[in-house]
Amino acid sequence: MRAIRVHEVGGPEQMRVDQIDVPTPGSKQALVKIDTSGVNFIDIYFRTGLYKADAPFTLGMEAAGVVEAVGPDVTEVAVGDRVAYAMSRGSYAEYAVVPSATLVKVPEGVTLETAASVMLQGMTAHYLSHSTFPLEKQHTALIHAAAGGTGALLVQMAKMRGARVIATAGNSEKAARAKAVGADEVIVYSEQDFEAETRRLTNGVGVDVVYDSVGAATWEKSLGSLKPRGMMVSFGNASGAVPAIQPLILSTKGSLYLTRPTLASYCANREELLWRAGDVLRWLASGSLQTKVHQVYPFEQAAPAHIDLAGRVSAGKLLLKP
């Protein structure tokens, strides 16, 4: 089978399509024939060596496909089931062996391509809005990169929970996308100081929570956008990792809270996984949640896909087809 592997960490050119054996599922594992794989920043983190893996390794943390075979002691899925998953590396391939406990069945009315586009980002938006800082009607949230895959889903979930959403976007086209998915206000950060504008939009008070996937470029102004005892949720490094901080800064800016969550911690067991994935897929099937695929790339164009994602030129999800 074909798989996109990294033999030496580095730039996009380090990805290459290799021919390797189809893996065999072991106990509590399933072999999934991959239909579509999601492209995410975590793939870039592994490719560059920010996140460690022993080379050579296959990239990809998210996919949807059909169960081809199961190993012993598998009870969650059966051969022929349409399934989707996240948080199991190796999805940039024609086949992947996946722990069966991480697979969820894709409901009727949701295509495999759509399912692959929301597993990682959709469950991330779910835990951010429902668990990390559980939004309610009295809350105002600042959501960065609101036209991107996670951002647009997070805006929609925040509105489902009744919160007011102030969004940021890089240009007018992305601002229109953020507005279309429900943002109450949109700040084009390339034209406006988002901290000052957030303060103006909240009558100087600040927001209850900032959901920040951008990282280094937005860190200081995100802290400055919070009200006293607000929460800074730093969940990504699109512009680079946030530098080391002194805890005293949280005091001087109003006894702020800071968290750096990960999806794995919020899908700590199968019950939690089924709750989050079940909500996301059900909302998609009913039409109450919208997702947008920006572009689907063939395997041979994995490098351009990473370049586009890192360059933040996309408004929506990037996918790979084996």
Buried (B, 14 or more C-beta within 10 A) or exposed (E): BBBBBBEEBEEBEBBEBBEBEBBEBEEBBBBBBBBBBBBBBBBBBBBBBBEEBEEEBBBBBBBBBBBBBBBEEBEBBEEEBBBBBBBBBBBBBBBBBBBBBBBBBBBEEBBBBBBBBBBBBBBBBBBBBBBBBEBEEEBBBBBBBBBBBBBBBBBBBBBBBEBBBBBBBBBEEBBEBBBBBBBBBBBBBEEEEBBEBBBEBBEEBBBBBBBBBBBEBBBBBBBBBBBEEBBBBBBBBBBEEBEEEEEEEBEEBBEBEBEEBEBEEBBEEBEBBBBBBBBBBBBBBEEEBEBBBBBBBEBEBBBEBBBBBBEBBBBBBBBBBB
